[in-house]
């Protein structure tokens, strides 16, 4: 199985896109903050949205999975004749 390196970066601010925090429009990828800035530059919470996207990218990138969530298989069993 190939390794998953993540989603592409935003074409404007170069922030790593996380699940649910990006929009694809005309072959360009926007993070949520850049999309809101593109569609509504006078949005009152623009800086809060941008900070939320940055923290979401950092937390998503360093999320660790524990062995309790994904248990290892018992392995190959020996063949008995």
Biopython code that builds the backbone (N, CA, C, O; Angstrom):
import numpy as np
from Bio.PDB.StructureBuilder import StructureBuilder

atoms = [
    (1, "UNK", "N", (0.847, -1.173, 0.000)),
    (1, "UNK", "CA", (0.000, 0.000, 0.000)),
    (1, "UNK", "C", (0.896, 1.241, 0.000)),
    (1, "UNK", "O", (1.886, 1.314, 0.728)),
    (2, "UNK", "N", (0.529, 2.197, -0.822)),
    (2, "UNK", "CA", (1.346, 3.402, -0.894)),
    (2, "UNK", "C", (1.095, 4.285, 0.322)),
    (2, "UNK", "O", (0.037, 4.219, 0.947)),
    (3, "UNK", "N", (2.075, 5.104, 0.642)),
    (3, "UNK", "CA", (1.977, 5.998, 1.798)),
    (3, "UNK", "C", (1.158, 7.228, 1.421)),
    (3, "UNK", "O", (1.327, 7.785, 0.336)),
    (4, "UNK", "N", (0.264, 7.652, 2.325)),
    (4, "UNK", "CA", (-0.565, 8.829, 2.093)),
    (4, "UNK", "C", (0.139, 10.036, 2.684)),
    (4, "UNK", "O", (0.328, 10.111, 3.898)),
    (5, "UNK", "N", (0.525, 10.969, 1.849)),
    (5, "UNK", "CA", (1.276, 12.131, 2.303)),
    (5, "UNK", "C", (0.380, 13.316, 2.649)),
    (5, "UNK", "O", (0.881, 14.311, 3.172)),
    (6, "UNK", "N", (-0.898, 13.253, 2.384)),
    (6, "UNK", "CA", (-1.793, 14.342, 2.747)),
    (6, "UNK", "C", (-2.427, 14.976, 1.530)),
    (6, "UNK", "O", (-2.163, 14.590, 0.391)),
    (7, "UNK", "N", (-3.254, 15.939, 1.790)),
    (7, "UNK", "CA", (-3.922, 16.655, 0.724)),
    (7, "UNK", "C", (-2.985, 17.728, 0.179)),
    (7, "UNK", "O", (-1.968, 18.053, 0.791)),
    (8, "UNK", "N", (-3.344, 18.270, -0.980)),
    (8, "UNK", "CA", (-2.498, 19.304, -1.575)),
    (8, "UNK", "C", (-2.525, 20.570, -0.740)),
    (8, "UNK", "O", (-3.285, 20.688, 0.221)),
    (9, "UNK", "N", (-1.678, 21.516, -1.128)),
    (9, "UNK", "CA", (-1.623, 22.809, -0.443)),
    (9, "UNK", "C", (-2.574, 23.789, -1.112)),
    (9, "UNK", "O", (-2.966, 23.623, -2.267)),
    (10, "UNK", "N", (-2.927, 24.803, -0.358)),
    (10, "UNK", "CA", (-3.729, 25.904, -0.893)),
    (10, "UNK", "C", (-2.878, 26.632, -1.936)),
    (10, "UNK", "O", (-1.683, 26.841, -1.727)),
    (11, "UNK", "N", (-3.491, 27.016, -3.050)),
    (11, "UNK", "CA", (-2.717, 27.653, -4.120)),
    (11, "UNK", "C", (-2.298, 29.076, -3.778)),
    (11, "UNK", "O", (-1.401, 29.620, -4.423)),
    (12, "UNK", "N", (-2.926, 29.692, -2.779)),
    (12, "UNK", "CA", (-2.598, 31.076, -2.447)),
    (12, "UNK", "C", (-1.719, 31.212, -1.212)),
    (12, "UNK", "O", (-0.718, 31.927, -1.247)),
    (13, "UNK", "N", (-2.076, 30.535, -0.119)),
    (13, "UNK", "CA", (-1.320, 30.753, 1.121)),
    (13, "UNK", "C", (-0.383, 29.590, 1.452)),
    (13, "UNK", "O", (0.351, 29.661, 2.438)),
    (14, "UNK", "N", (-0.392, 28.519, 0.650)),
    (14, "UNK", "CA", (0.511, 27.370, 0.816)),
    (14, "UNK", "C", (0.325, 26.630, 2.143)),
    (14, "UNK", "O", (1.259, 25.978, 2.609)),
    (15, "UNK", "N", (-0.853, 26.714, 2.759)),
    (15, "UNK", "CA", (-1.155, 25.941, 3.966)),
    (15, "UNK", "C", (-1.611, 24.555, 3.536)),
    (15, "UNK", "O", (-2.345, 24.419, 2.557)),
    (16, "UNK", "N", (-1.182, 23.526, 4.260)),
    (16, "UNK", "CA", (-1.627, 22.166, 3.976)),
    (16, "UNK", "C", (-3.130, 22.074, 4.202)),
    (16, "UNK", "O", (-3.621, 22.490, 5.251)),
    (17, "UNK", "N", (-3.861, 21.538, 3.241)),
    (17, "UNK", "CA", (-5.303, 21.398, 3.379)),
    (17, "UNK", "C", (-5.624, 20.147, 4.184)),
    (17, "UNK", "O", (-4.977, 19.112, 4.020)),
    (18, "UNK", "N", (-6.613, 20.244, 5.043)),
    (18, "UNK", "CA", (-7.049, 19.124, 5.871)),
    (18, "UNK", "C", (-8.458, 18.726, 5.458)),
    (18, "UNK", "O", (-9.129, 19.496, 4.771)),
    (19, "UNK", "N", (-8.921, 17.557, 5.851)),
    (19, "UNK", "CA", (-10.269, 17.137, 5.460)),
    (19, "UNK", "C", (-11.327, 18.131, 5.932)),
    (19, "UNK", "O", (-11.383, 18.469, 7.115)),
    (20, "UNK", "N", (-12.148, 18.588, 5.025)),
    (20, "UNK", "CA", (-13.217, 19.515, 5.362)),
    (20, "UNK", "C", (-12.812, 20.973, 5.404)),
    (20, "UNK", "O", (-13.647, 21.827, 5.702)),
    (21, "UNK", "N", (-11.554, 21.290, 5.116)),
    (21, "UNK", "CA", (-11.095, 22.679, 5.176)),
    (21, "UNK", "C", (-10.593, 23.178, 3.826)),
    (21, "UNK", "O", (-9.704, 24.028, 3.780)),
    (22, "UNK", "N", (-11.139, 22.672, 2.739)),
    (22, "UNK", "CA", (-10.704, 23.162, 1.436)),
    (22, "UNK", "C", (-11.849, 23.104, 0.435)),
    (22, "UNK", "O", (-12.826, 22.378, 0.617)),
    (23, "UNK", "N", (-11.699, 23.893, -0.634)),
    (23, "UNK", "CA", (-12.662, 23.939, -1.733)),
    (23, "UNK", "C", (-11.862, 23.850, -3.022)),
    (23, "UNK", "O", (-10.870, 24.559, -3.187)),
    (24, "UNK", "N", (-12.289, 22.979, -3.944)),
    (24, "UNK", "CA", (-11.691, 22.916, -5.273)),
    (24, "UNK", "C", (-12.589, 23.692, -6.230)),
    (24, "UNK", "O", (-13.777, 23.397, -6.359)),
    (25, "UNK", "N", (-12.007, 24.688, -6.900)),
    (25, "UNK", "CA", (-12.782, 25.526, -7.814)),
    (25, "UNK", "C", (-11.916, 25.847, -9.018)),
    (25, "UNK", "O", (-10.849, 26.445, -8.876)),
    (26, "UNK", "N", (-12.367, 25.455, -10.203)),
    (26, "UNK", "CA", (-11.673, 25.696, -11.466)),
    (26, "UNK", "C", (-10.215, 25.248, -11.401)),
    (26, "UNK", "O", (-9.305, 26.014, -11.718)),
    (27, "UNK", "N", (-10.008, 24.018, -10.991)),
    (27, "UNK", "CA", (-8.681, 23.379, -10.916)),
    (27, "UNK", "C", (-7.735, 24.054, -9.939)),
    (27, "UNK", "O", (-6.522, 23.862, -10.033)),
    (28, "UNK", "N", (-8.244, 24.821, -9.024)),
    (28, "UNK", "CA", (-7.428, 25.429, -7.975)),
    (28, "UNK", "C", (-7.978, 24.999, -6.630)),
    (28, "UNK", "O", (-9.188, 24.841, -6.469)),
    (29, "UNK", "N", (-7.088, 24.810, -5.663)),
    (29, "UNK", "CA", (-7.506, 24.421, -4.323)),
    (29, "UNK", "C", (-7.363, 25.610, -3.392)),
    (29, "UNK", "O", (-6.296, 26.216, -3.292)),
    (30, "UNK", "N", (-8.454, 25.934, -2.712)),
    (30, "UNK", "CA", (-8.499, 27.025, -1.746)),
    (30, "UNK", "C", (-8.692, 26.437, -0.359)),
    (30, "UNK", "O", (-9.489, 25.514, -0.191)),
    (31, "UNK", "N", (-7.975, 26.952, 0.644)),
    (31, "UNK", "CA", (-8.328, 26.615, 2.020)),
    (31, "UNK", "C", (-9.569, 27.436, 2.371)),
    (31, "UNK", "O", (-9.928, 28.360, 1.640)),
    (32, "UNK", "N", (-10.212, 27.111, 3.466)),
    (32, "UNK", "CA", (-11.458, 27.805, 3.833)),
    (32, "UNK", "C", (-11.245, 29.303, 3.995)),
    (32, "UNK", "O", (-12.090, 30.102, 3.589)),
    (33, "UNK", "N", (-10.118, 29.684, 4.586)),
    (33, "UNK", "CA", (-9.858, 31.107, 4.824)),
    (33, "UNK", "C", (-9.668, 31.865, 3.507)),
    (33, "UNK", "O", (-10.200, 32.963, 3.343)),
    (34, "UNK", "N", (-8.921, 31.291, 2.580)),
    (34, "UNK", "CA", (-8.709, 31.970, 1.296)),
    (34, "UNK", "C", (-9.997, 32.023, 0.481)),
    (34, "UNK", "O", (-10.233, 32.988, -0.247)),
    (35, "UNK", "N", (-10.829, 30.989, 0.600)),
    (35, "UNK", "CA", (-12.099, 31.002, -0.125)),
    (35, "UNK", "C", (-13.024, 32.093, 0.415)),
    (35, "UNK", "O", (-13.666, 32.803, -0.360)),
    (36, "UNK", "N", (-13.092, 32.227, 1.743)),
    (36, "UNK", "CA", (-13.920, 33.281, 2.333)),
    (36, "UNK", "C", (-13.372, 34.648, 1.937)),
    (36, "UNK", "O", (-14.142, 35.559, 1.632)),
    (37, "UNK", "N", (-12.057, 34.798, 1.938)),
    (37, "UNK", "CA", (-11.447, 36.072, 1.539)),
    (37, "UNK", "C", (-11.720, 36.359, 0.064)),
    (37, "UNK", "O", (-11.931, 37.512, -0.314)),
    (38, "UNK", "N", (-11.718, 35.324, -0.766)),
    (38, "UNK", "CA", (-11.973, 35.484, -2.196)),
    (38, "UNK", "C", (-13.424, 35.878, -2.458)),
    (38, "UNK", "O", (-13.692, 36.733, -3.303)),
    (39, "UNK", "N", (-14.362, 35.258, -1.737)),
    (39, "UNK", "CA", (-15.781, 35.507, -1.967)),
    (39, "UNK", "C", (-16.330, 36.693, -1.173)),
    (39, "UNK", "O", (-17.228, 37.389, -1.647)),
    (40, "UNK", "N", (-15.798, 36.930, 0.035)),
    (40, "UNK", "CA", (-16.316, 37.991, 0.901)),
    (40, "UNK", "C", (-15.151, 38.639, 1.643)),
    (40, "UNK", "O", (-14.884, 38.278, 2.789)),
    (41, "UNK", "N", (-14.450, 39.586, 1.021)),
    (41, "UNK", "CA", (-13.270, 40.192, 1.657)),
    (41, "UNK", "C", (-13.572, 40.968, 2.938)),
    (41, "UNK", "O", (-12.667, 41.172, 3.747)),
    (42, "UNK", "N", (-14.811, 41.404, 3.147)),
    (42, "UNK", "CA", (-15.149, 42.161, 4.350)),
    (42, "UNK", "C", (-15.730, 41.279, 5.455)),
    (42, "UNK", "O", (-16.409, 41.788, 6.346)),
    (43, "UNK", "N", (-15.483, 39.991, 5.418)),
    (43, "UNK", "CA", (-16.020, 39.089, 6.445)),
    (43, "UNK", "C", (-15.444, 39.476, 7.808)),
    (43, "UNK", "O", (-14.235, 39.674, 7.918)),
    (44, "UNK", "N", (-16.279, 39.591, 8.853)),
    (44, "UNK", "CA", (-15.777, 40.068, 10.154)),
    (44, "UNK", "C", (-14.858, 39.080, 10.874)),
    (44, "UNK", "O", (-14.020, 39.498, 11.672)),
    (45, "UNK", "N", (-14.998, 37.790, 10.610)),
    (45, "UNK", "CA", (-14.194, 36.787, 11.322)),
    (45, "UNK", "C", (-13.111, 36.176, 10.442)),
    (45, "UNK", "O", (-12.752, 35.013, 10.627)),
    (46, "UNK", "N", (-12.595, 36.928, 9.503)),
    (46, "UNK", "CA", (-11.629, 36.378, 8.550)),
    (46, "UNK", "C", (-10.350, 35.908, 9.234)),
    (46, "UNK", "O", (-9.848, 34.830, 8.917)),
    (47, "UNK", "N", (-9.819, 36.686, 10.153)),
    (47, "UNK", "CA", (-8.585, 36.294, 10.851)),
    (47, "UNK", "C", (-8.815, 35.083, 11.750)),
    (47, "UNK", "O", (-7.931, 34.236, 11.881)),
    (48, "UNK", "N", (-9.985, 34.991, 12.367)),
    (48, "UNK", "CA", (-10.295, 33.825, 13.206)),
    (48, "UNK", "C", (-10.393, 32.561, 12.359)),
    (48, "UNK", "O", (-9.963, 31.491, 12.790)),
    (49, "UNK", "N", (-10.954, 32.676, 11.164)),
    (49, "UNK", "CA", (-11.048, 31.522, 10.265)),
    (49, "UNK", "C", (-9.658, 31.102, 9.821)),
    (49, "UNK", "O", (-9.356, 29.909, 9.774)),
    (50, "UNK", "N", (-8.803, 32.073, 9.492)),
    (50, "UNK", "CA", (-7.441, 31.749, 9.058)),
    (50, "UNK", "C", (-6.661, 31.057, 10.174)),
    (50, "UNK", "O", (-5.928, 30.103, 9.912)),
    (51, "UNK", "N", (-6.807, 31.520, 11.404)),
    (51, "UNK", "CA", (-6.122, 30.895, 12.541)),
    (51, "UNK", "C", (-6.651, 29.480, 12.778)),
    (51, "UNK", "O", (-5.886, 28.574, 13.110)),
    (52, "UNK", "N", (-7.949, 29.298, 12.608)),
    (52, "UNK", "CA", (-8.546, 27.971, 12.782)),
    (52, "UNK", "C", (-8.004, 26.986, 11.745)),
    (52, "UNK", "O", (-7.741, 25.827, 12.067)),
    (53, "UNK", "N", (-7.837, 27.445, 10.504)),
    (53, "UNK", "CA", (-7.304, 26.584, 9.444)),
    (53, "UNK", "C", (-5.855, 26.209, 9.741)),
    (53, "UNK", "O", (-5.464, 25.060, 9.538)),
    (54, "UNK", "N", (-5.055, 27.159, 10.217)),
    (54, "UNK", "CA", (-3.648, 26.877, 10.535)),
    (54, "UNK", "C", (-3.521, 25.882, 11.676)),
    (54, "UNK", "O", (-2.706, 24.962, 11.598)),
    (55, "UNK", "N", (-4.307, 26.045, 12.731)),
    (55, "UNK", "CA", (-4.223, 25.105, 13.856)),
    (55, "UNK", "C", (-4.754, 23.735, 13.473)),
    (55, "UNK", "O", (-4.243, 22.720, 13.947)),
    (56, "UNK", "N", (-5.776, 23.690, 12.617)),
    (56, "UNK", "CA", (-6.300, 22.398, 12.166)),
    (56, "UNK", "C", (-5.255, 21.657, 11.344)),
    (56, "UNK", "O", (-5.142, 20.435, 11.444)),
    (57, "UNK", "N", (-4.490, 22.382, 10.532)),
    (57, "UNK", "CA", (-3.446, 21.740, 9.735)),
    (57, "UNK", "C", (-2.350, 21.176, 10.628)),
    (57, "UNK", "O", (-1.864, 20.072, 10.383)),
    (58, "UNK", "N", (-1.955, 21.915, 11.656)),
    (58, "UNK", "CA", (-0.905, 21.425, 12.555)),
    (58, "UNK", "C", (-1.375, 20.224, 13.366)),
    (58, "UNK", "O", (-0.616, 19.273, 13.552)),
    (59, "UNK", "N", (-2.618, 20.252, 13.852)),
    (59, "UNK", "CA", (-3.091, 19.119, 14.662)),
    (59, "UNK", "C", (-3.294, 17.895, 13.794)),
    (59, "UNK", "O", (-2.981, 16.785, 14.224)),
    (60, "UNK", "N", (-3.806, 18.061, 12.592)),
    (60, "UNK", "CA", (-4.050, 16.921, 11.723)),
    (60, "UNK", "C", (-2.738, 16.266, 11.294)),
    (60, "UNK", "O", (-2.653, 15.044, 11.169)),
    (61, "UNK", "N", (-1.724, 17.089, 11.073)),
    (61, "UNK", "CA", (-0.448, 16.564, 10.604)),
    (61, "UNK", "C", (0.231, 15.702, 11.665)),
    (61, "UNK", "O", (0.904, 14.730, 11.323)),
    (62, "UNK", "N", (0.069, 16.035, 12.939)),
    (62, "UNK", "CA", (0.780, 15.328, 13.996)),
    (62, "UNK", "C", (-0.112, 14.391, 14.805)),
    (62, "UNK", "O", (0.264, 13.982, 15.903)),
    (63, "UNK", "N", (-1.274, 14.049, 14.285)),
    (63, "UNK", "CA", (-2.149, 13.114, 14.982)),
    (63, "UNK", "C", (-1.548, 11.719, 14.896)),
    (63, "UNK", "O", (-1.201, 11.245, 13.814)),
    (64, "UNK", "N", (-1.432, 11.078, 16.029)),
    (64, "UNK", "CA", (-0.874, 9.728, 16.073)),
    (64, "UNK", "C", (-1.996, 8.728, 16.287)),
    (64, "UNK", "O", (-2.959, 8.999, 17.004)),
    (65, "UNK", "N", (-1.862, 7.593, 15.670)),
    (65, "UNK", "CA", (-2.816, 6.513, 15.864)),
    (65, "UNK", "C", (-2.243, 5.544, 16.883)),
    (65, "UNK", "O", (-1.054, 5.227, 16.850)),
    (66, "UNK", "N", (-3.076, 5.086, 17.769)),
    (66, "UNK", "CA", (-2.603, 4.118, 18.759)),
    (66, "UNK", "C", (-2.933, 2.709, 18.283)),
    (66, "UNK", "O", (-3.780, 2.521, 17.409)),
    (67, "UNK", "N", (-2.268, 1.738, 18.856)),
    (67, "UNK", "CA", (-2.477, 0.353, 18.466)),
    (67, "UNK", "C", (-3.856, -0.133, 18.912)),
    (67, "UNK", "O", (-4.358, -1.129, 18.392)),
    (68, "UNK", "N", (-4.471, 0.564, 19.874)),
    (68, "UNK", "CA", (-5.818, 0.191, 20.309)),
    (68, "UNK", "C", (-6.849, 0.488, 19.223)),
    (68, "UNK", "O", (-7.861, -0.206, 19.124)),
    (69, "UNK", "N", (-6.602, 1.501, 18.417)),
    (69, "UNK", "CA", (-7.538, 1.833, 17.350)),
    (69, "UNK", "C", (-7.407, 0.865, 16.181)),
    (69, "UNK", "O", (-8.408, 0.467, 15.586)),
    (70, "UNK", "N", (-6.183, 0.488, 15.853)),
    (70, "UNK", "CA", (-5.936, -0.415, 14.736)),
    (70, "UNK", "C", (-5.107, -1.585, 15.245)),
    (70, "UNK", "O", (-3.880, -1.508, 15.309)),
    (71, "UNK", "N", (-5.773, -2.650, 15.598)),
    (71, "UNK", "CA", (-5.060, -3.794, 16.146)),
    (71, "UNK", "C", (-4.323, -4.536, 15.038)),
    (71, "UNK", "O", (-4.777, -4.594, 13.895)),
    (72, "UNK", "N", (-3.189, -5.094, 15.399)),
    (72, "UNK", "CA", (-2.417, -5.873, 14.446)),
    (72, "UNK", "C", (-3.074, -7.234, 14.255)),
    (72, "UNK", "O", (-3.683, -7.761, 15.186)),
    (73, "UNK", "N", (-2.961, -7.810, 13.063)),
    (73, "UNK", "CA", (-3.527, -9.144, 12.864)),
    (73, "UNK", "C", (-2.711, -10.178, 13.631)),
    (73, "UNK", "O", (-1.588, -9.912, 14.059)),
    (74, "UNK", "N", (-3.288, -11.343, 13.793)),
    (74, "UNK", "CA", (-2.600, -12.411, 14.519)),
    (74, "UNK", "C", (-1.433, -12.981, 13.727)),
    (74, "UNK", "O", (-0.642, -13.754, 14.267)),
    (75, "UNK", "N", (-1.317, -12.622, 12.488)),
    (75, "UNK", "CA", (-0.196, -13.083, 11.682)),
    (75, "UNK", "C", (-0.540, -14.345, 10.921)),
    (75, "UNK", "O", (-1.620, -14.910, 11.093)),
    (76, "UNK", "N", (0.384, -14.788, 10.078)),
    (76, "UNK", "CA", (0.118, -16.012, 9.315)),
    (76, "UNK", "C", (0.144, -17.222, 10.250)),
    (76, "UNK", "O", (1.017, -17.341, 11.110)),
    (77, "UNK", "N", (-0.803, -18.093, 10.070)),
    (77, "UNK", "CA", (-0.868, -19.306, 10.885)),
    (77, "UNK", "C", (-0.107, -20.424, 10.179)),
    (77, "UNK", "O", (-0.137, -20.503, 8.950)),
    (78, "UNK", "N", (0.571, -21.286, 10.924)),
    (78, "UNK", "CA", (1.293, -22.386, 10.297)),
    (78, "UNK", "C", (0.322, -23.390, 9.673)),
    (78, "UNK", "O", (-0.791, -23.606, 10.152)),
    (79, "UNK", "N", (0.792, -23.981, 8.601)),
    (79, "UNK", "CA", (-0.024, -24.980, 7.909)),
    (79, "UNK", "C", (0.212, -26.326, 8.566)),
    (79, "UNK", "O", (1.354, -26.752, 8.734)),
    (80, "UNK", "N", (-0.867, -26.993, 8.934)),
    (80, "UNK", "CA", (-0.746, -28.318, 9.549)),
    (80, "UNK", "C", (-1.164, -29.367, 8.532)),
    (80, "UNK", "O", (-2.206, -29.249, 7.888)),
    (81, "UNK", "N", (-0.329, -30.400, 8.397)),
    (81, "UNK", "CA", (-0.646, -31.474, 7.441)),
    (81, "UNK", "C", (-1.450, -32.547, 8.073)),
    (81, "UNK", "O", (-1.802, -33.525, 7.413)),
]
sb = StructureBuilder()
sb.init_structure("model")
sb.init_model(0)
sb.init_chain("A")
sb.init_seg("    ")
for serial, (resi, resn, name, xyz) in enumerate(atoms, 1):
    if name == "N":
        sb.init_residue(resn, " ", resi, " ")
    sb.init_atom(name, np.array(xyz, "f"), 0.0, 1.0, " ", f" {name:<3s}", serial, name[0])
structure = sb.get_structure()
